[in-house]
Amino acid sequence: MELNWVNGFEIRVETDGKETCISANRAGLLSLASHLQALAEDTPGCHIHLDAYNSLSEGSTDLVIEKTD
């Protein structure tokens, strides 16, 4: 699956144990929307793994989104 990023994207994921907050600028939200659409078209079990090393803002919590049946 190819992930398409909109230039200038910023995405942060934070969790406090009770809730998780995903905050992003416009480019980040458009990127996430594109990723979710690509994942929806893929096969069950496929997933997207985002972390501070490849896409999220420094200090973010890792985020895994998986397609189920």
C-alpha positions in Angstrom: 0.0 0.0 0.0 1.4 3.4 -1.0 0.8 6.2 1.5 0.5 9.7 -0.1 1.6 12.6 2.1 0.4 16.2 1.5 3.4 18.6 1.7 3.7 20.3 5.1 1.8 17.7 7.1 2.0 17.7 10.8 0.4 15.0 12.9 0.7 14.4 16.7 -0.8 11.5 18.7 -1.0 11.7 22.5 -2.6 9.4 25.0 -3.2 9.8 28.8 -4.3 6.2 29.5 -8.0 7.1 29.1 -8.2 8.7 25.8 -6.1 9.3 22.7 -5.9 12.6 20.8 -4.9 12.8 17.2 -4.2 16.5 16.2 -3.1 17.6 12.8 -2.9 20.6 10.5 -4.9 20.6 7.3 -2.2 18.8 5.3 -2.0 16.2 8.1 -5.8 15.6 8.1 -5.8 15.3 4.3 -2.9 12.8 4.5 -4.7 10.7 7.2 -7.9 10.7 5.1 -5.9 9.4 2.1 -4.3 6.7 4.2 -7.6 5.6 5.6 -9.1 5.4 2.1 -6.1 3.3 0.9 -6.4 1.0 3.9 -10.2 0.6 3.3 -9.4 -0.7 -0.2 -6.7 -3.2 1.0 -7.2 -6.7 2.4 -8.1 -7.5 6.0 -5.1 -7.7 8.3 -3.3 -4.8 6.5 -2.3 -2.0 8.7 -0.6 1.4 8.9 2.0 2.0 11.5 2.8 5.6 12.2 5.4 6.8 14.7 7.8 9.7 15.5 10.5 8.1 13.4 8.6 8.1 10.1 5.6 10.5 10.2 4.4 11.8 13.6 5.6 14.8 15.5 8.4 14.2 18.0 7.1 12.8 21.3 4.0 11.3 19.7 2.6 8.0 20.8 2.8 5.3 18.1 -0.4 4.7 16.1 -1.4 1.5 14.4 -4.6 1.4 12.3 -5.6 -2.1 11.1 -8.3 -3.2 8.6 -10.5 -6.0 9.9 -13.1 -8.2 8.0 
